[in-house]
Amino acid sequence: MTLGASAEPPNPKGEGFRVALAPLGALLWVLALVPPLSQWAQRYEYVQSIQYCLFAISIPALLVAGAPWRRIGLATRAPYEFNADGIARPTSRALWLDRLAIARYGHPAAHRAYGLGVLFCVTSIVWRTVPAVNALVNHPWLVPVESLTLVGVGVVLWLDLVESRPLRPGPTRPYRIGISAVAMWTVWVLAYLSAMSDRPWYSAFAHVAGPHLSGDIDQQIGAACMWFLSAGAFLPVIYWNLVHWLASEDDPDDELYRLMRNQRIYGGVDSVD
């Protein structure tokens, strides 16, 4: 890269659409915490499952994809340029997220992404255990704690899965595909185990199922909601990265030529492009 070259396009494709995603995520966050949805979540398992998926998946994905950091003052509005060291820096004073973006620039940090994926899986499983869900139903004051925990973990995970200017994903596309798949499968396994159970998991909902919605049906609908909401968030990321990864693969003839050239020049030691 040359000094002064722009590190980001002036009018990114789809930027107008993405601007609305962060406010939508914030609105869903509020709606999930207030009546009537919060009251329904205390009565019906499927509503509680929707609330859980909003906290863990949908809201973090919308917040990160919407990239509100410059609009809320966490990152500068100035454009980025490459300096003499080939590192993208803002043309004005760097704010907190700008410094984080600079520190992450050029460092794939796959290990960090692995850790965040494991943290997401563990957090997601903990908040769907029987004691946790029963406690959320019996003690509504725990719902904001669940919300902050799941949204916080979800945001840091999604920052390594999709671009959220000025931050760029750390891991390469194959790693993003794998981490997204594992996160999605974690929620799918929870939904599958719940749907295949011969009796309702969460006793806190047993006395409110009523004649029109039995505990078994409530549980089945909740599992279906978890499956579709997780798929709707992670599958587009998986397919998008897969398509772009395959499109950027080297031509086989070019790769063979490169290997033969390295054989002659480096005596059998392959170089790193």
C-alpha positions in Angstrom: 0.0 0.0 0.0 1.1 3.5 -0.7 1.1 6.5 1.7 -2.2 8.3 1.5 -4.1 5.6 -0.2 -7.7 5.2 1.1 -8.2 2.2 3.4 -11.9 2.1 2.7 -14.2 2.9 -0.1 -16.0 6.3 0.1 -19.5 4.8 -0.5 -19.5 1.2 0.6 -22.1 -1.0 -1.1 -25.2 -1.4 1.1 -24.1 1.2 3.6 -27.5 2.9 3.4 -29.3 -0.3 4.4 -26.9 -1.2 7.2 -27.4 2.2 8.8 -30.9 1.1 9.9 -29.7 -2.2 11.4 -28.2 -0.8 14.6 -31.4 1.2 15.6 -33.5 -1.9 14.8 -31.3 -3.9 17.1 -31.6 -1.3 19.9 -35.4 -1.2 19.4 -35.6 -5.0 19.6 -33.5 -4.9 22.8 -36.0 -2.5 24.4 -39.0 -4.5 23.2 -37.6 -7.7 24.6 -37.2 -6.2 28.1 -40.6 -4.5 28.5 -44.2 -5.7 28.4 -45.9 -7.4 26.8 -43.1 -9.6 25.5 -41.4 -9.7 28.9 -44.6 -10.8 30.5 -45.3 -13.4 27.9 -41.8 -14.8 28.4 -42.7 -15.5 32.0 -45.7 -17.6 30.9 -44.7 -19.4 27.7 -41.5 -21.2 26.9 -41.6 -20.4 23.2 -41.7 -16.7 23.9 -38.8 -17.1 26.4 -36.9 -18.9 23.6 -37.5 -16.0 21.2 -36.3 -13.6 23.9 -33.2 -15.7 24.5 -32.4 -15.8 20.7 -32.9 -12.0 20.5 -30.4 -11.5 23.3 -27.8 -14.0 22.2 -28.0 -13.7 18.4 -30.3 -11.3 16.6 -29.6 -8.1 18.6 -25.8 -8.5 18.7 -25.8 -9.3 14.9 -27.9 -6.2 14.1 -25.8 -3.9 16.4 -22.5 -5.0 14.9 -23.7 -5.1 11.3 -25.2 -1.6 11.7 -21.8 -0.3 12.8 -23.1 2.6 14.9 -19.7 3.3 16.5 -19.0 6.6 14.5 -22.5 7.9 15.0 -22.4 7.4 18.8 -18.9 8.9 19.2 -16.8 5.8 19.8 -14.9 6.1 16.6 -13.9 9.1 14.5 -15.9 10.1 11.4 -12.7 10.9 9.5 -11.6 8.5 6.7 -8.8 6.0 7.1 -5.5 6.1 5.1 -2.5 3.9 4.9 0.7 5.3 6.4 4.2 4.6 5.4 4.2 1.4 7.5 1.2 0.0 5.6 -1.1 0.4 8.6 -4.5 2.0 8.2 -5.0 5.0 10.5 -7.6 7.8 10.7 -6.7 11.2 9.3 -7.8 12.8 12.6 -7.4 12.0 16.2 -8.0 8.3 16.9 -10.8 7.5 19.4 -11.1 4.3 21.4 -12.5 2.0 18.7 -10.0 3.6 16.2 -7.1 2.5 18.4 -8.6 -1.0 18.7 -9.0 -1.1 14.9 -5.4 -0.1 14.4 -4.2 -2.7 16.9 -6.2 -5.4 15.2 -5.2 -4.3 11.6 -3.0 -6.9 9.9 -3.4 -9.5 12.8 -5.8 -12.3 11.9 -6.0 -13.4 15.5 -7.6 -16.7 14.9 -6.9 -17.8 18.5 -8.9 -14.8 19.8 -11.8 -15.8 17.5 -11.6 -19.4 18.9 -11.8 -18.1 22.4 -14.8 -15.9 21.6 -16.5 -18.8 19.9 -16.1 -21.0 23.0 -17.2 -18.2 25.2 -20.4 -17.8 23.1 -21.1 -21.5 23.2 -20.6 -21.8 27.0 -22.7 -18.7 27.7 -25.5 -19.8 25.4 -25.6 -23.2 27.1 -25.5 -21.9 30.6 -28.5 -19.6 30.1 -30.6 -22.5 28.6 -30.0 -24.9 31.5 -33.0 -25.9 33.5 -32.0 -24.0 36.7 -31.2 -20.8 34.7 -34.5 -20.7 32.8 -36.6 -21.6 35.9 -34.8 -18.8 37.7 -35.5 -16.3 34.9 -39.2 -17.2 35.1 -39.4 -17.1 38.9 -37.2 -14.0 39.3 -37.7 -11.5 36.4 -35.0 -9.2 37.7 -32.5 -11.8 36.3 -33.6 -11.1 32.7 -31.6 -7.8 32.4 -28.6 -9.7 33.7 -29.1 -12.4 31.0 -29.6 -9.7 28.4 -26.4 -7.8 29.2 -24.4 -11.1 29.4 -25.7 -12.5 26.1 -25.7 -9.3 24.1 -22.2 -8.4 25.4 -20.7 -11.8 24.4 -22.6 -11.8 21.2 -21.3 -8.4 20.1 -17.7 -9.3 20.7 -18.2 -12.5 18.7 -19.9 -10.8 15.8 -17.1 -8.2 15.6 -14.9 -11.1 14.4 -17.5 -12.4 12.0 -18.7 -9.3 10.0 -17.3 -5.9 9.1 -18.3 -3.2 11.5 -16.5 0.0 10.5 -13.9 0.9 11.5 -13.4 -2.6 12.8 -12.7 -5.5 10.4 -13.1 -9.2 11.2 -9.9 -10.7 12.6 -10.0 -14.3 11.3 -9.8 -15.2 7.7 -13.0 -16.4 5.9 -12.5 -20.1 6.5 -12.3 -19.5 10.3 -15.3 -17.2 10.2 -17.3 -20.0 8.4 -16.2 -22.5 11.1 -16.9 -20.3 14.1 -20.3 -19.3 12.7 -21.2 -22.9 12.0 -20.2 -24.0 15.5 -22.1 -21.2 17.2 -25.2 -22.0 15.1 -25.0 -25.7 15.8 -24.7 -25.0 19.5 -28.1 -23.4 19.5 -29.5 -26.1 17.2 -28.3 -28.9 19.5 -30.1 -27.1 22.4 -33.2 -26.8 20.4 -33.0 -30.5 19.2 -32.5 -31.8 22.7 -35.5 -29.8 24.0 -37.7 -30.9 21.1 -36.8 -34.6 21.4 -37.4 -34.7 25.2 -40.4 -36.8 26.2 -41.4 -34.3 28.8 -41.0 -30.5 29.3 -37.6 -29.4 30.5 -38.6 -26.3 32.5 -41.0 -26.9 35.4 -41.6 -23.2 35.8 -43.8 -23.2 32.7 -45.8 -26.4 33.6 -48.6 -24.6 35.5 -49.3 -22.0 32.8 -49.4 -24.0 29.6 -53.2 -24.1 29.8 -55.7 -26.2 27.8 -55.0 -24.4 24.5 -51.2 -24.7 24.6 -49.8 -27.8 26.3 -46.3 -28.0 27.7 -45.2 -30.3 24.9 -46.5 -28.0 22.2 -45.0 -25.0 23.9 -41.6 -26.8 24.0 -41.8 -27.8 20.4 -42.6 -24.3 19.2 -39.8 -22.9 21.3 -37.3 -25.3 19.8 -38.5 -24.3 16.3 -38.1 -20.6 17.1 -34.5 -21.2 18.3 -33.7 -23.2 15.1 -35.1 -20.6 12.7 -33.7 -17.5 14.5 -30.2 -18.9 14.7 -30.3 -20.1 11.1 -31.5 -16.8 9.9 -28.6 -15.0 11.5 -25.6 -17.4 10.9 -26.4 -19.0 7.6 -26.1 -15.8 5.6 -22.7 -15.2 7.2 -21.6 -18.7 6.4 -22.7 -18.6 2.7 -21.4 -15.1 2.1 -17.9 -15.9 3.4 -18.0 -19.3 1.6 -18.9 -17.7 -1.8 -16.2 -15.0 -1.4 -13.6 -17.4 -0.2 -14.1 -19.7 -3.2 -14.2 -16.8 -5.6 -10.8 -15.6 -4.2 -9.0 -18.9 -4.5 -6.0 -19.0 -6.7 -6.2 -20.6 -10.2 -4.8 -24.1 -10.0 -2.4 -23.4 -12.9 -1.1 -20.3 -11.2 -0.7 -22.2 -7.9 1.3 -24.9 -9.7 3.5 -22.3 -11.3 4.1 -20.6 -8.0 5.2 -23.8 -6.3 7.6 -24.6 -9.2 9.1 -21.1 -9.0 9.6 -21.4 -5.2 11.2 -24.8 -5.8 13.8 -23.2 -8.0 14.4 -20.1 -6.0 14.1 -21.4 -2.4 15.4 -24.9 -2.9 12.1 -26.6 -1.9 11.1 -24.1 0.8 7.7 -22.6 0.0 7.4 -18.9 0.5 4.6 -17.1 2.2 2.5 -14.8 0.0 
